[in-house]
Amino acid sequence: MNRFRKGMKEMATKKMKSDWSEAKKRCLLNQADIQMAKELGMTPKSLLKNIPAPNQQWKAPVKEWIRDLYENKFGRVLG
């Protein structure tokens, strides 16, 4: 792999890590919740898009939503 591609790969990895840390902070998630979201194939962007607005009282918080989806798919919850 040449130096340019290696540098681009490192930048993409750093951005992805920062995206996940932002989603973790804004959605009030712990590491187990992040792991469940990754196993479900979610992206940080999809988590951030699903944060309920104040007028969406019916919508579950992202943390509960991930846990419900994971339990429905795998029959258990991590952590």
TORTOR-668510 format. One record per residue: residue number from 1; residue in one letter; y, z negated, x of N, C-alpha, C in turn. Coordinates in nm, 3 decimals, padded with zeros to 5 digits, always signed. Each point is the difference from the previous one (the first is absolute). Last residue first. Layout:
// TORTOR-668510
<pos: NUM; code: A; n_c2: Y; n_c3: Z; n_c1: X; ca_c2: Y; ca_c3: Z; ca_c1: X; c_c2: Y; c_c3: Z; c_c1: X> $
...
END
This chain:
// TORTOR-668510
<pos: 79; code: G; n_c2: -00.674; n_c3: -02.800; n_c1: -02.434; ca_c2: +00.084; ca_c3: -00.117; ca_c1: +00.031; c_c2: +00.006; c_c3: -00.093; c_c1: -00.109> $
<pos: 78; code: L; n_c2: -00.142; n_c3: +00.475; n_c1: -00.158; ca_c2: +00.000; ca_c3: -00.054; ca_c1: +00.136; c_c2: +00.087; c_c3: -00.125; c_c1: +00.008> $
<pos: 77; code: V; n_c2: -00.275; n_c3: +00.174; n_c1: -00.443; ca_c2: +00.132; ca_c3: +00.003; ca_c1: +00.062; c_c2: -00.011; c_c3: -00.060; c_c1: +00.138> $
<pos: 76; code: R; n_c2: -00.359; n_c3: +00.275; n_c1: -00.369; ca_c2: +00.040; ca_c3: -00.124; ca_c1: +00.067; c_c2: +00.139; c_c3: +00.016; c_c1: +00.056> $
<pos: 75; code: G; n_c2: -00.237; n_c3: +00.359; n_c1: -00.224; ca_c2: -00.063; ca_c3: -00.115; ca_c1: -00.060; c_c2: +00.031; c_c3: -00.134; c_c1: +00.064> $
<pos: 74; code: F; n_c2: +00.154; n_c3: +00.486; n_c1: +00.072; ca_c2: -00.099; ca_c3: -00.056; ca_c1: +00.090; c_c2: -00.070; c_c3: -00.125; c_c1: -00.055> $
<pos: 73; code: K; n_c2: +00.338; n_c3: +00.257; n_c1: -00.256; ca_c2: -00.072; ca_c3: +00.100; ca_c1: +00.079; c_c2: -00.118; c_c3: -00.060; c_c1: +00.078> $
<pos: 72; code: N; n_c2: +00.295; n_c3: -00.275; n_c1: -00.263; ca_c2: -00.064; ca_c3: +00.096; ca_c1: -00.089; c_c2: -00.086; c_c3: +00.099; c_c1: +00.077> $
<pos: 71; code: E; n_c2: +00.259; n_c3: -00.310; n_c1: +00.243; ca_c2: -00.110; ca_c3: -00.068; ca_c1: -00.067; c_c2: -00.074; c_c3: +00.095; c_c1: -00.095> $
<pos: 70; code: Y; n_c2: +00.387; n_c3: +00.159; n_c1: +00.214; ca_c2: -00.106; ca_c3: -00.022; ca_c1: +00.099; c_c2: -00.122; c_c3: -00.065; c_c1: -00.066> $
<pos: 69; code: L; n_c2: +00.391; n_c3: +00.060; n_c1: -00.260; ca_c2: -00.062; ca_c3: +00.129; ca_c1: +00.032; c_c2: -00.118; c_c3: -00.017; c_c1: +00.095> $
<pos: 68; code: D; n_c2: +00.254; n_c3: -00.385; n_c1: -00.098; ca_c2: -00.071; ca_c3: +00.047; ca_c1: -00.119; c_c2: -00.073; c_c3: +00.132; c_c1: +00.028> $
<pos: 67; code: R; n_c2: +00.282; n_c3: -00.174; n_c1: +00.340; ca_c2: -00.120; ca_c3: -00.083; ca_c1: -00.016; c_c2: -00.083; c_c3: +00.044; c_c1: -00.121> $
<pos: 66; code: I; n_c2: +00.418; n_c3: +00.211; n_c1: +00.075; ca_c2: -00.097; ca_c3: +00.035; ca_c1: +00.105; c_c2: -00.130; c_c3: -00.077; c_c1: -00.019> $
<pos: 65; code: W; n_c2: +00.352; n_c3: -00.112; n_c1: -00.287; ca_c2: -00.047; ca_c3: +00.135; ca_c1: -00.029; c_c2: -00.106; c_c3: +00.043; c_c1: +00.102> $
<pos: 64; code: E; n_c2: +00.235; n_c3: -00.408; n_c1: +00.063; ca_c2: -00.102; ca_c3: -00.011; ca_c1: -00.106; c_c2: -00.062; c_c3: +00.135; c_c1: -00.031> $
<pos: 63; code: K; n_c2: +00.354; n_c3: +00.000; n_c1: +00.311; ca_c2: -00.111; ca_c3: -00.083; ca_c1: +00.052; c_c2: -00.113; c_c3: -00.010; c_c1: -00.102> $
<pos: 62; code: V; n_c2: +00.410; n_c3: +00.209; n_c1: -00.123; ca_c2: -00.084; ca_c3: +00.085; ca_c1: +00.083; c_c2: -00.121; c_c3: -00.076; c_c1: +00.052> $
<pos: 61; code: P; n_c2: +00.213; n_c3: -00.157; n_c1: -00.465; ca_c2: +00.046; ca_c3: +00.009; ca_c1: +00.139; c_c2: -00.100; c_c3: +00.078; c_c1: +00.084> $
<pos: 60; code: A; n_c2: +00.015; n_c3: +00.116; n_c1: -00.520; ca_c2: -00.045; ca_c3: -00.108; ca_c1: +00.088; c_c2: +00.062; c_c3: +00.016; c_c1: +00.139> $
<pos: 59; code: K; n_c2: +00.209; n_c3: +00.165; n_c1: -00.487; ca_c2: -00.065; ca_c3: +00.048; ca_c1: +00.122; c_c2: -00.036; c_c3: -00.118; c_c1: +00.091> $
<pos: 58; code: W; n_c2: +00.251; n_c3: -00.028; n_c1: -00.418; ca_c2: -00.141; ca_c3: +00.024; ca_c1: -00.027; c_c2: -00.079; c_c3: +00.034; c_c1: +00.127> $
<pos: 57; code: Q; n_c2: +00.483; n_c3: -00.055; n_c1: -00.017; ca_c2: -00.067; ca_c3: -00.128; ca_c1: -00.012; c_c2: -00.151; c_c3: +00.015; c_c1: -00.017> $
<pos: 56; code: Q; n_c2: +00.417; n_c3: +00.294; n_c1: +00.146; ca_c2: -00.142; ca_c3: +00.032; ca_c1: -00.016; c_c2: -00.082; c_c3: -00.130; c_c1: -00.001> $
<pos: 55; code: N; n_c2: +00.480; n_c3: +00.038; n_c1: +00.084; ca_c2: -00.024; ca_c3: +00.035; ca_c1: -00.140; c_c2: -00.146; c_c3: +00.039; c_c1: -00.026> $
<pos: 54; code: P; n_c2: +00.155; n_c3: -00.119; n_c1: +00.444; ca_c2: +00.022; ca_c3: -00.114; ca_c1: -00.091; c_c2: -00.026; c_c3: +00.033; c_c1: -00.148> $
<pos: 53; code: A; n_c2: -00.277; n_c3: +00.279; n_c1: +00.357; ca_c2: +00.144; ca_c3: -00.022; ca_c1: -00.018; c_c2: +00.019; c_c3: -00.117; c_c1: -00.097> $
<pos: 52; code: P; n_c2: -00.445; n_c3: +00.085; n_c1: +00.327; ca_c2: +00.058; ca_c3: +00.003; ca_c1: -00.135; c_c2: +00.151; c_c3: -00.028; c_c1: +00.002> $
<pos: 51; code: I; n_c2: -00.307; n_c3: +00.249; n_c1: +00.376; ca_c2: +00.064; ca_c3: -00.131; ca_c1: -00.019; c_c2: +00.067; c_c3: +00.002; c_c1: -00.137> $
<pos: 50; code: N; n_c2: -00.233; n_c3: +00.377; n_c1: +00.211; ca_c2: -00.055; ca_c3: -00.074; ca_c1: -00.112; c_c2: +00.052; c_c3: -00.143; c_c1: -00.013> $
<pos: 49; code: K; n_c2: +00.112; n_c3: +00.315; n_c1: +00.357; ca_c2: +00.036; ca_c3: +00.067; ca_c1: -00.126; c_c2: -00.045; c_c3: -00.080; c_c1: -00.121> $
<pos: 48; code: L; n_c2: -00.121; n_c3: -00.143; n_c1: +00.437; ca_c2: +00.143; ca_c3: -00.022; ca_c1: -00.024; c_c2: +00.045; c_c3: +00.063; c_c1: -00.132> $
<pos: 47; code: L; n_c2: -00.444; n_c3: +00.073; n_c1: +00.143; ca_c2: +00.020; ca_c3: -00.141; ca_c1: -00.033; c_c2: +00.146; c_c3: -00.027; c_c1: -00.036> $
<pos: 46; code: S; n_c2: -00.118; n_c3: +00.426; n_c1: +00.155; ca_c2: -00.050; ca_c3: -00.020; ca_c1: -00.136; c_c2: +00.016; c_c3: -00.145; c_c1: -00.044> $
<pos: 45; code: K; n_c2: +00.118; n_c3: +00.116; n_c1: +00.445; ca_c2: +00.093; ca_c3: +00.059; ca_c1: -00.096; c_c2: -00.047; c_c3: -00.023; c_c1: -00.144> $
<pos: 44; code: P; n_c2: -00.278; n_c3: -00.126; n_c1: +00.365; ca_c2: +00.112; ca_c3: -00.093; ca_c1: -00.020; c_c2: +00.099; c_c3: +00.053; c_c1: -00.104> $
<pos: 43; code: T; n_c2: -00.493; n_c3: +00.163; n_c1: -00.067; ca_c2: +00.096; ca_c3: +00.011; ca_c1: +00.109; c_c2: +00.111; c_c3: -00.101; c_c1: -00.023> $
<pos: 42; code: M; n_c2: -00.556; n_c3: +00.035; n_c1: -00.160; ca_c2: +00.143; ca_c3: -00.005; ca_c1: -00.032; c_c2: +00.084; c_c3: +00.016; c_c1: +00.126> $
<pos: 41; code: G; n_c2: -00.500; n_c3: -00.029; n_c1: -00.077; ca_c2: +00.063; ca_c3: +00.127; ca_c1: +00.034; c_c2: +00.148; c_c3: +00.006; c_c1: -00.033> $
<pos: 40; code: L; n_c2: -00.340; n_c3: -00.368; n_c1: -00.025; ca_c2: +00.016; ca_c3: +00.076; ca_c1: -00.124; c_c2: +00.068; c_c3: +00.135; c_c1: +00.024> $
<pos: 39; code: E; n_c2: -00.053; n_c3: -00.305; n_c1: +00.356; ca_c2: -00.134; ca_c3: +00.040; ca_c1: -00.042; c_c2: +00.003; c_c3: +00.080; c_c1: -00.130> $
<pos: 38; code: K; n_c2: +00.404; n_c3: -00.185; n_c1: +00.158; ca_c2: -00.045; ca_c3: +00.107; ca_c1: +00.090; c_c2: -00.138; c_c3: +00.050; c_c1: -00.040> $
<pos: 37; code: A; n_c2: +00.172; n_c3: -00.371; n_c1: -00.231; ca_c2: +00.077; ca_c3: +00.120; ca_c1: -00.034; c_c2: -00.044; c_c3: +00.118; c_c1: +00.087> $
<pos: 36; code: M; n_c2: -00.183; n_c3: -00.423; n_c1: +00.096; ca_c2: -00.053; ca_c3: +00.052; ca_c1: -00.126; c_c2: +00.071; c_c3: +00.129; c_c1: -00.039> $
<pos: 35; code: Q; n_c2: +00.162; n_c3: -00.228; n_c1: +00.376; ca_c2: -00.133; ca_c3: +00.056; ca_c1: +00.028; c_c2: -00.060; c_c3: +00.060; c_c1: -00.127> $
<pos: 34; code: I; n_c2: +00.404; n_c3: -00.234; n_c1: -00.042; ca_c2: +00.023; ca_c3: +00.126; ca_c1: +00.072; c_c2: -00.134; c_c3: +00.069; c_c1: +00.027> $
<pos: 33; code: D; n_c2: -00.017; n_c3: -00.428; n_c1: -00.183; ca_c2: +00.050; ca_c3: +00.095; ca_c1: -00.100; c_c2: +00.023; c_c3: +00.137; c_c1: +00.063> $
<pos: 32; code: A; n_c2: -00.118; n_c3: -00.354; n_c1: +00.285; ca_c2: -00.115; ca_c3: +00.038; ca_c1: -00.083; c_c2: +00.041; c_c3: +00.102; c_c1: -00.107> $
<pos: 31; code: Q; n_c2: +00.336; n_c3: -00.194; n_c1: +00.274; ca_c2: -00.080; ca_c3: +00.098; ca_c1: +00.073; c_c2: -00.121; c_c3: +00.045; c_c1: -00.080> $
<pos: 30; code: N; n_c2: +00.409; n_c3: -00.158; n_c1: -00.291; ca_c2: -00.056; ca_c3: -00.057; ca_c1: +00.123; c_c2: -00.091; c_c3: +00.105; c_c1: +00.064> $
<pos: 29; code: L; n_c2: +00.460; n_c3: +00.053; n_c1: -00.338; ca_c2: -00.143; ca_c3: +00.013; ca_c1: +00.021; c_c2: -00.043; c_c3: -00.075; c_c1: +00.125> $
<pos: 28; code: L; n_c2: +00.441; n_c3: +00.118; n_c1: -00.269; ca_c2: -00.052; ca_c3: -00.136; ca_c1: +00.017; c_c2: -00.151; c_c3: -00.002; c_c1: +00.015> $
<pos: 27; code: C; n_c2: +00.321; n_c3: +00.379; n_c1: -00.027; ca_c2: -00.096; ca_c3: -00.022; ca_c1: -00.109; c_c2: -00.063; c_c3: -00.139; c_c1: +00.005> $
<pos: 26; code: R; n_c2: +00.318; n_c3: +00.149; n_c1: +00.333; ca_c2: +00.064; ca_c3: +00.023; ca_c1: -00.129; c_c2: -00.092; c_c3: -00.026; c_c1: -00.119> $
<pos: 25; code: K; n_c2: -00.165; n_c3: -00.047; n_c1: +00.456; ca_c2: +00.113; ca_c3: -00.090; ca_c1: -00.024; c_c2: +00.056; c_c3: +00.016; c_c1: -00.141> $
<pos: 24; code: K; n_c2: -00.348; n_c3: +00.287; n_c1: +00.144; ca_c2: -00.050; ca_c3: -00.138; ca_c1: -00.001; c_c2: +00.111; c_c3: -00.097; c_c1: -00.035> $
<pos: 23; code: A; n_c2: +00.111; n_c3: +00.451; n_c1: +00.069; ca_c2: -00.070; ca_c3: -00.017; ca_c1: -00.128; c_c2: -00.051; c_c3: -00.143; c_c1: -00.014> $
<pos: 22; code: E; n_c2: +00.192; n_c3: +00.114; n_c1: +00.411; ca_c2: +00.103; ca_c3: -00.002; ca_c1: -00.105; c_c2: -00.064; c_c3: -00.021; c_c1: -00.137> $
<pos: 21; code: S; n_c2: -00.285; n_c3: +00.053; n_c1: +00.365; ca_c2: +00.065; ca_c3: -00.131; ca_c1: +00.007; c_c2: +00.111; c_c3: -00.011; c_c1: -00.103> $
<pos: 20; code: W; n_c2: -00.229; n_c3: +00.412; n_c1: +00.041; ca_c2: -00.087; ca_c3: -00.102; ca_c1: -00.057; c_c2: +00.066; c_c3: -00.138; c_c1: +00.005> $
<pos: 19; code: D; n_c2: +00.230; n_c3: +00.354; n_c1: +00.203; ca_c2: -00.007; ca_c3: +00.023; ca_c1: -00.145; c_c2: -00.087; c_c3: -00.106; c_c1: -00.067> $
<pos: 18; code: S; n_c2: +00.023; n_c3: +00.005; n_c1: +00.469; ca_c2: +00.123; ca_c3: -00.055; ca_c1: -00.056; c_c2: +00.004; c_c3: +00.021; c_c1: -00.152> $
<pos: 17; code: K; n_c2: -00.363; n_c3: +00.180; n_c1: +00.237; ca_c2: -00.005; ca_c3: -00.145; ca_c1: +00.007; c_c2: +00.125; c_c3: -00.061; c_c1: -00.062> $
<pos: 16; code: M; n_c2: -00.015; n_c3: +00.464; n_c1: +00.038; ca_c2: -00.094; ca_c3: -00.044; ca_c1: -00.101; c_c2: -00.010; c_c3: -00.152; c_c1: -00.001> $
<pos: 15; code: K; n_c2: +00.261; n_c3: +00.201; n_c1: +00.334; ca_c2: +00.064; ca_c3: +00.014; ca_c1: -00.130; c_c2: -00.091; c_c3: -00.052; c_c1: -00.110> $
<pos: 14; code: K; n_c2: -00.172; n_c3: +00.014; n_c1: +00.438; ca_c2: +00.103; ca_c3: -00.104; ca_c1: -00.012; c_c2: +00.067; c_c3: +00.006; c_c1: -00.137> $
<pos: 13; code: T; n_c2: -00.310; n_c3: +00.338; n_c1: +00.104; ca_c2: -00.068; ca_c3: -00.128; ca_c1: -00.015; c_c2: +00.101; c_c3: -00.113; c_c1: -00.018> $
<pos: 12; code: A; n_c2: +00.164; n_c3: +00.427; n_c1: +00.096; ca_c2: -00.055; ca_c3: -00.002; ca_c1: -00.135; c_c2: -00.070; c_c3: -00.133; c_c1: -00.027> $
<pos: 11; code: M; n_c2: +00.158; n_c3: +00.080; n_c1: +00.435; ca_c2: +00.113; ca_c3: -00.018; ca_c1: -00.092; c_c2: -00.050; c_c3: -00.009; c_c1: -00.144> $
<pos: 10; code: E; n_c2: -00.316; n_c3: +00.097; n_c1: +00.334; ca_c2: +00.046; ca_c3: -00.139; ca_c1: +00.012; c_c2: +00.115; c_c3: -00.027; c_c1: -00.095> $
<pos: 9; code: K; n_c2: -00.155; n_c3: +00.441; n_c1: +00.031; ca_c2: -00.102; ca_c3: -00.084; ca_c1: -00.064; c_c2: +00.042; c_c3: -00.146; c_c1: +00.004> $
<pos: 8; code: M; n_c2: +00.265; n_c3: +00.310; n_c1: +00.230; ca_c2: +00.016; ca_c3: +00.018; ca_c1: -00.145; c_c2: -00.099; c_c3: -00.089; c_c1: -00.076> $
<pos: 7; code: G; n_c2: -00.032; n_c3: +00.015; n_c1: +00.470; ca_c2: +00.122; ca_c3: -00.068; ca_c1: -00.041; c_c2: +00.022; c_c3: +00.008; c_c1: -00.150> $
<pos: 6; code: K; n_c2: -00.356; n_c3: +00.241; n_c1: +00.187; ca_c2: -00.028; ca_c3: -00.142; ca_c1: +00.011; c_c2: +00.120; c_c3: -00.081; c_c1: -00.046> $
<pos: 5; code: R; n_c2: +00.045; n_c3: +00.466; n_c1: +00.029; ca_c2: -00.083; ca_c3: -00.040; ca_c1: -00.114; c_c2: -00.031; c_c3: -00.149; c_c1: +00.002> $
<pos: 4; code: F; n_c2: +00.238; n_c3: +00.176; n_c1: +00.367; ca_c2: +00.079; ca_c3: +00.013; ca_c1: -00.122; c_c2: -00.079; c_c3: -00.047; c_c1: -00.121> $
<pos: 3; code: R; n_c2: -00.210; n_c3: +00.023; n_c1: +00.431; ca_c2: +00.092; ca_c3: -00.114; ca_c1: -00.014; c_c2: +00.078; c_c3: +00.005; c_c1: -00.131> $
<pos: 2; code: N; n_c2: -00.484; n_c3: +00.239; n_c1: +00.008; ca_c2: +00.119; ca_c3: +00.004; ca_c1: +00.085; c_c2: +00.095; c_c3: -00.115; c_c1: -00.033> $
<pos: 1; code: M; n_c2: -00.548; n_c3: +00.022; n_c1: -00.027; ca_c2: +00.117; ca_c3: +00.000; ca_c1: -00.086; c_c2: +00.123; c_c3: +00.000; c_c1: +00.091> $
END
